[in-house]
Amino acid sequence: MSANDFINMLVYRGDDFSMSLSLKDQNQDPIDITGWTFSFTVKDKTYKSDVDAKILIDVTTHSDPVNGQTGIFIPHALTDPLEGVFQYDLQFTTQLNVIRTFARGQINFIDDVSRR
């Protein structure tokens, strides 16, 4: 992913899903993300407050922060009640409290067959 990507996703309702992120600068060198927070937000309408979000995930522990490696895991309990097209964005907040939207798009939660 690069900054300001518009990425649409398709997820089965009731499934776990995850995203692996690798942040690099313009020279393709890893960006140290130590102390950063990554926020993943899903809403049915972008103008609604975050308190009305369908999914809010904040990640502060990273797999390899010095080398810009992190991930976001969304458990099935959060996707289970969702069906249809929603808006999402992915932001990071640096140690200096700089906030930047990294990616946004639509996420379509589609019905599946299994209900176990």
mmCIF file of the C-alpha atoms, coordinates in Angstrom:
data_MODEL
# 
_entry.id   MODEL 
# 
loop_
_atom_site.group_PDB 
_atom_site.id 
_atom_site.type_symbol 
_atom_site.label_atom_id 
_atom_site.label_alt_id 
_atom_site.label_comp_id 
_atom_site.label_asym_id 
_atom_site.label_entity_id 
_atom_site.label_seq_id 
_atom_site.pdbx_PDB_ins_code 
_atom_site.Cartn_x 
_atom_site.Cartn_y 
_atom_site.Cartn_z 
_atom_site.occupancy 
_atom_site.B_iso_or_equiv 
_atom_site.pdbx_formal_charge 
_atom_site.auth_seq_id 
_atom_site.auth_comp_id 
_atom_site.auth_asym_id 
_atom_site.auth_atom_id 
_atom_site.pdbx_PDB_model_num 
ATOM 1   C CA . MET A 1 1   ? 0.000   0.000   0.000  1.00 0.00 ? 1   MET A CA 1 
ATOM 2   C CA . SER A 1 2   ? 1.096   3.506   -0.611 1.00 0.00 ? 2   SER A CA 1 
ATOM 3   C CA . ALA A 1 3   ? -0.323  6.686   0.839  1.00 0.00 ? 3   ALA A CA 1 
ATOM 4   C CA . ASN A 1 4   ? -3.841  7.639   -0.213 1.00 0.00 ? 4   ASN A CA 1 
ATOM 5   C CA . ASP A 1 5   ? -4.705  4.349   -1.897 1.00 0.00 ? 5   ASP A CA 1 
ATOM 6   C CA . PHE A 1 6   ? -8.395  3.772   -2.601 1.00 0.00 ? 6   PHE A CA 1 
ATOM 7   C CA . ILE A 1 7   ? -8.871  0.057   -2.084 1.00 0.00 ? 7   ILE A CA 1 
ATOM 8   C CA . ASN A 1 8   ? -12.170 -1.812  -2.205 1.00 0.00 ? 8   ASN A CA 1 
ATOM 9   C CA . MET A 1 9   ? -12.449 -5.047  -0.229 1.00 0.00 ? 9   MET A CA 1 
ATOM 10  C CA . LEU A 1 10  ? -14.801 -8.012  -0.206 1.00 0.00 ? 10  LEU A CA 1 
ATOM 11  C CA . VAL A 1 11  ? -15.259 -9.882  3.098  1.00 0.00 ? 11  VAL A CA 1 
ATOM 12  C CA . TYR A 1 12  ? -17.631 -12.689 4.038  1.00 0.00 ? 12  TYR A CA 1 
ATOM 13  C CA . ARG A 1 13  ? -19.909 -11.799 6.923  1.00 0.00 ? 13  ARG A CA 1 
ATOM 14  C CA . GLY A 1 14  ? -18.828 -13.682 10.041 1.00 0.00 ? 14  GLY A CA 1 
ATOM 15  C CA . ASP A 1 15  ? -15.246 -14.285 8.866  1.00 0.00 ? 15  ASP A CA 1 
ATOM 16  C CA . ASP A 1 16  ? -12.042 -13.144 10.524 1.00 0.00 ? 16  ASP A CA 1 
ATOM 17  C CA . PHE A 1 17  ? -9.832  -11.065 8.269  1.00 0.00 ? 17  PHE A CA 1 
ATOM 18  C CA . SER A 1 18  ? -6.500  -9.350  8.534  1.00 0.00 ? 18  SER A CA 1 
ATOM 19  C CA . MET A 1 19  ? -4.273  -6.930  6.698  1.00 0.00 ? 19  MET A CA 1 
ATOM 20  C CA . SER A 1 20  ? -0.478  -6.858  6.734  1.00 0.00 ? 20  SER A CA 1 
ATOM 21  C CA . LEU A 1 21  ? 1.085   -3.436  6.283  1.00 0.00 ? 21  LEU A CA 1 
ATOM 22  C CA . SER A 1 22  ? 4.623   -2.506  5.334  1.00 0.00 ? 22  SER A CA 1 
ATOM 23  C CA . LEU A 1 23  ? 5.477   1.196   5.430  1.00 0.00 ? 23  LEU A CA 1 
ATOM 24  C CA . LYS A 1 24  ? 8.326   2.502   3.290  1.00 0.00 ? 24  LYS A CA 1 
ATOM 25  C CA . ASP A 1 25  ? 9.522   5.948   2.318  1.00 0.00 ? 25  ASP A CA 1 
ATOM 26  C CA . GLN A 1 26  ? 9.941   7.270   -1.236 1.00 0.00 ? 26  GLN A CA 1 
ATOM 27  C CA . ASN A 1 27  ? 13.320  5.451   -1.469 1.00 0.00 ? 27  ASN A CA 1 
ATOM 28  C CA . GLN A 1 28  ? 11.634  2.166   -0.473 1.00 0.00 ? 28  GLN A CA 1 
ATOM 29  C CA . ASP A 1 29  ? 13.431  2.189   2.877  1.00 0.00 ? 29  ASP A CA 1 
ATOM 30  C CA . PRO A 1 30  ? 11.397  0.969   5.887  1.00 0.00 ? 30  PRO A CA 1 
ATOM 31  C CA . ILE A 1 31  ? 9.793   3.639   8.081  1.00 0.00 ? 31  ILE A CA 1 
ATOM 32  C CA . ASP A 1 32  ? 10.240  3.159   11.816 1.00 0.00 ? 32  ASP A CA 1 
ATOM 33  C CA . ILE A 1 33  ? 6.694   3.050   13.230 1.00 0.00 ? 33  ILE A CA 1 
ATOM 34  C CA . THR A 1 34  ? 7.692   2.606   16.868 1.00 0.00 ? 34  THR A CA 1 
ATOM 35  C CA . GLY A 1 35  ? 5.095   4.334   19.049 1.00 0.00 ? 35  GLY A CA 1 
ATOM 36  C CA . TRP A 1 36  ? 2.614   4.798   16.190 1.00 0.00 ? 36  TRP A CA 1 
ATOM 37  C CA . THR A 1 37  ? -1.082  3.924   16.356 1.00 0.00 ? 37  THR A CA 1 
ATOM 38  C CA . PHE A 1 38  ? -2.944  2.534   13.353 1.00 0.00 ? 38  PHE A CA 1 
ATOM 39  C CA . SER A 1 39  ? -6.723  2.985   13.319 1.00 0.00 ? 39  SER A CA 1 
ATOM 40  C CA . PHE A 1 40  ? -9.174  1.040   11.153 1.00 0.00 ? 40  PHE A CA 1 
ATOM 41  C CA . THR A 1 41  ? -12.712 2.434   11.054 1.00 0.00 ? 41  THR A CA 1 
ATOM 42  C CA . VAL A 1 42  ? -15.789 1.071   9.249  1.00 0.00 ? 42  VAL A CA 1 
ATOM 43  C CA . LYS A 1 43  ? -19.023 3.068   8.967  1.00 0.00 ? 43  LYS A CA 1 
ATOM 44  C CA . ASP A 1 44  ? -22.205 2.864   6.946  1.00 0.00 ? 44  ASP A CA 1 
ATOM 45  C CA . LYS A 1 45  ? -22.053 6.657   6.352  1.00 0.00 ? 45  LYS A CA 1 
ATOM 46  C CA . THR A 1 46  ? -18.845 8.698   6.379  1.00 0.00 ? 46  THR A CA 1 
ATOM 47  C CA . TYR A 1 47  ? -20.479 11.705  8.044  1.00 0.00 ? 47  TYR A CA 1 
ATOM 48  C CA . LYS A 1 48  ? -21.425 9.743   11.160 1.00 0.00 ? 48  LYS A CA 1 
ATOM 49  C CA . SER A 1 49  ? -19.429 10.065  14.356 1.00 0.00 ? 49  SER A CA 1 
ATOM 50  C CA . ASP A 1 50  ? -16.918 7.393   15.310 1.00 0.00 ? 50  ASP A CA 1 
ATOM 51  C CA . VAL A 1 51  ? -19.193 6.385   18.197 1.00 0.00 ? 51  VAL A CA 1 
ATOM 52  C CA . ASP A 1 52  ? -21.590 5.130   15.485 1.00 0.00 ? 52  ASP A CA 1 
ATOM 53  C CA . ALA A 1 53  ? -18.886 3.152   13.657 1.00 0.00 ? 53  ALA A CA 1 
ATOM 54  C CA . LYS A 1 54  ? -19.529 -0.518  12.957 1.00 0.00 ? 54  LYS A CA 1 
ATOM 55  C CA . ILE A 1 55  ? -15.862 -1.419  13.516 1.00 0.00 ? 55  ILE A CA 1 
ATOM 56  C CA . LEU A 1 56  ? -13.171 0.525   15.395 1.00 0.00 ? 56  LEU A CA 1 
ATOM 57  C CA . ILE A 1 57  ? -9.762  -1.113  15.758 1.00 0.00 ? 57  ILE A CA 1 
ATOM 58  C CA . ASP A 1 58  ? -6.624  0.583   17.110 1.00 0.00 ? 58  ASP A CA 1 
ATOM 59  C CA . VAL A 1 59  ? -3.259  -1.159  16.785 1.00 0.00 ? 59  VAL A CA 1 
ATOM 60  C CA . THR A 1 60  ? -0.371  -0.024  18.959 1.00 0.00 ? 60  THR A CA 1 
ATOM 61  C CA . THR A 1 61  ? 1.714   -3.224  19.019 1.00 0.00 ? 61  THR A CA 1 
ATOM 62  C CA . HIS A 1 62  ? 3.501   -3.965  15.754 1.00 0.00 ? 62  HIS A CA 1 
ATOM 63  C CA . SER A 1 63  ? 5.157   -7.118  14.432 1.00 0.00 ? 63  SER A CA 1 
ATOM 64  C CA . ASP A 1 64  ? 8.409   -5.326  13.447 1.00 0.00 ? 64  ASP A CA 1 
ATOM 65  C CA . PRO A 1 65  ? 8.094   -1.583  14.109 1.00 0.00 ? 65  PRO A CA 1 
ATOM 66  C CA . VAL A 1 66  ? 11.697  -0.676  13.244 1.00 0.00 ? 66  VAL A CA 1 
ATOM 67  C CA . ASN A 1 67  ? 11.160  -2.142  9.771  1.00 0.00 ? 67  ASN A CA 1 
ATOM 68  C CA . GLY A 1 68  ? 7.673   -0.642  9.317  1.00 0.00 ? 68  GLY A CA 1 
ATOM 69  C CA . GLN A 1 69  ? 5.772   -3.925  9.692  1.00 0.00 ? 69  GLN A CA 1 
ATOM 70  C CA . THR A 1 70  ? 2.358   -4.135  11.340 1.00 0.00 ? 70  THR A CA 1 
ATOM 71  C CA . GLY A 1 71  ? -1.002  -5.775  10.873 1.00 0.00 ? 71  GLY A CA 1 
ATOM 72  C CA . ILE A 1 72  ? -4.660  -5.303  11.610 1.00 0.00 ? 72  ILE A CA 1 
ATOM 73  C CA . PHE A 1 73  ? -6.838  -8.221  12.677 1.00 0.00 ? 73  PHE A CA 1 
ATOM 74  C CA . ILE A 1 74  ? -10.641 -8.003  12.568 1.00 0.00 ? 74  ILE A CA 1 
ATOM 75  C CA . PRO A 1 75  ? -12.348 -10.826 14.507 1.00 0.00 ? 75  PRO A CA 1 
ATOM 76  C CA . HIS A 1 76  ? -15.422 -12.572 13.140 1.00 0.00 ? 76  HIS A CA 1 
ATOM 77  C CA . ALA A 1 77  ? -17.542 -11.297 16.032 1.00 0.00 ? 77  ALA A CA 1 
ATOM 78  C CA . LEU A 1 78  ? -17.269 -7.804  14.524 1.00 0.00 ? 78  LEU A CA 1 
ATOM 79  C CA . THR A 1 79  ? -18.047 -8.859  10.941 1.00 0.00 ? 79  THR A CA 1 
ATOM 80  C CA . ASP A 1 80  ? -20.897 -11.221 11.829 1.00 0.00 ? 80  ASP A CA 1 
ATOM 81  C CA . PRO A 1 81  ? -23.682 -8.602  12.098 1.00 0.00 ? 81  PRO A CA 1 
ATOM 82  C CA . LEU A 1 82  ? -22.614 -6.743  8.944  1.00 0.00 ? 82  LEU A CA 1 
ATOM 83  C CA . GLU A 1 83  ? -23.993 -7.163  5.447  1.00 0.00 ? 83  GLU A CA 1 
ATOM 84  C CA . GLY A 1 84  ? -23.762 -4.727  2.553  1.00 0.00 ? 84  GLY A CA 1 
ATOM 85  C CA . VAL A 1 85  ? -21.407 -1.961  1.481  1.00 0.00 ? 85  VAL A CA 1 
ATOM 86  C CA . PHE A 1 86  ? -19.674 0.194   4.105  1.00 0.00 ? 86  PHE A CA 1 
ATOM 87  C CA . GLN A 1 87  ? -16.979 2.877   4.020  1.00 0.00 ? 87  GLN A CA 1 
ATOM 88  C CA . TYR A 1 88  ? -13.627 2.370   5.743  1.00 0.00 ? 88  TYR A CA 1 
ATOM 89  C CA . ASP A 1 89  ? -10.389 4.195   6.257  1.00 0.00 ? 89  ASP A CA 1 
ATOM 90  C CA . LEU A 1 90  ? -7.020  3.377   7.700  1.00 0.00 ? 90  LEU A CA 1 
ATOM 91  C CA . GLN A 1 91  ? -5.103  6.093   9.529  1.00 0.00 ? 91  GLN A CA 1 
ATOM 92  C CA . PHE A 1 92  ? -1.890  6.303   11.461 1.00 0.00 ? 92  PHE A CA 1 
ATOM 93  C CA . THR A 1 93  ? -0.893  8.647   14.245 1.00 0.00 ? 93  THR A CA 1 
ATOM 94  C CA . THR A 1 94  ? 2.835   9.167   14.767 1.00 0.00 ? 94  THR A CA 1 
ATOM 95  C CA . GLN A 1 95  ? 4.682   9.737   18.038 1.00 0.00 ? 95  GLN A CA 1 
ATOM 96  C CA . LEU A 1 96  ? 4.511   13.471  17.253 1.00 0.00 ? 96  LEU A CA 1 
ATOM 97  C CA . ASN A 1 97  ? 0.695   13.252  16.971 1.00 0.00 ? 97  ASN A CA 1 
ATOM 98  C CA . VAL A 1 98  ? 0.707   13.683  13.178 1.00 0.00 ? 98  VAL A CA 1 
ATOM 99  C CA . ILE A 1 99  ? -2.439  12.025  11.783 1.00 0.00 ? 99  ILE A CA 1 
ATOM 100 C CA . ARG A 1 100 ? -2.613  10.806  8.209  1.00 0.00 ? 100 ARG A CA 1 
ATOM 101 C CA . THR A 1 101 ? -5.176  8.784   6.286  1.00 0.00 ? 101 THR A CA 1 
ATOM 102 C CA . PHE A 1 102 ? -3.240  5.949   4.719  1.00 0.00 ? 102 PHE A CA 1 
ATOM 103 C CA . ALA A 1 103 ? -6.007  4.258   2.724  1.00 0.00 ? 103 ALA A CA 1 
ATOM 104 C CA . ARG A 1 104 ? -9.759  4.362   2.294  1.00 0.00 ? 104 ARG A CA 1 
ATOM 105 C CA . GLY A 1 105 ? -12.393 2.637   0.255  1.00 0.00 ? 105 GLY A CA 1 
ATOM 106 C CA . GLN A 1 106 ? -15.472 0.511   0.359  1.00 0.00 ? 106 GLN A CA 1 
ATOM 107 C CA . ILE A 1 107 ? -15.750 -2.794  2.140  1.00 0.00 ? 107 ILE A CA 1 
ATOM 108 C CA . ASN A 1 108 ? -18.523 -5.115  1.039  1.00 0.00 ? 108 ASN A CA 1 
ATOM 109 C CA . PHE A 1 109 ? -19.595 -7.674  3.622  1.00 0.00 ? 109 PHE A CA 1 
ATOM 110 C CA . ILE A 1 110 ? -21.353 -10.414 1.684  1.00 0.00 ? 110 ILE A CA 1 
ATOM 111 C CA . ASP A 1 111 ? -23.575 -13.144 3.029  1.00 0.00 ? 111 ASP A CA 1 
ATOM 112 C CA . ASP A 1 112 ? -22.141 -16.623 3.330  1.00 0.00 ? 112 ASP A CA 1 
ATOM 113 C CA . VAL A 1 113 ? -23.766 -20.047 3.503  1.00 0.00 ? 113 VAL A CA 1 
ATOM 114 C CA . SER A 1 114 ? -22.431 -21.299 6.847  1.00 0.00 ? 114 SER A CA 1 
ATOM 115 C CA . ARG A 1 115 ? -24.039 -20.134 10.094 1.00 0.00 ? 115 ARG A CA 1 
ATOM 116 C CA . ARG A 1 116 ? -22.053 -22.195 12.609 1.00 0.00 ? 116 ARG A CA 1 
# 
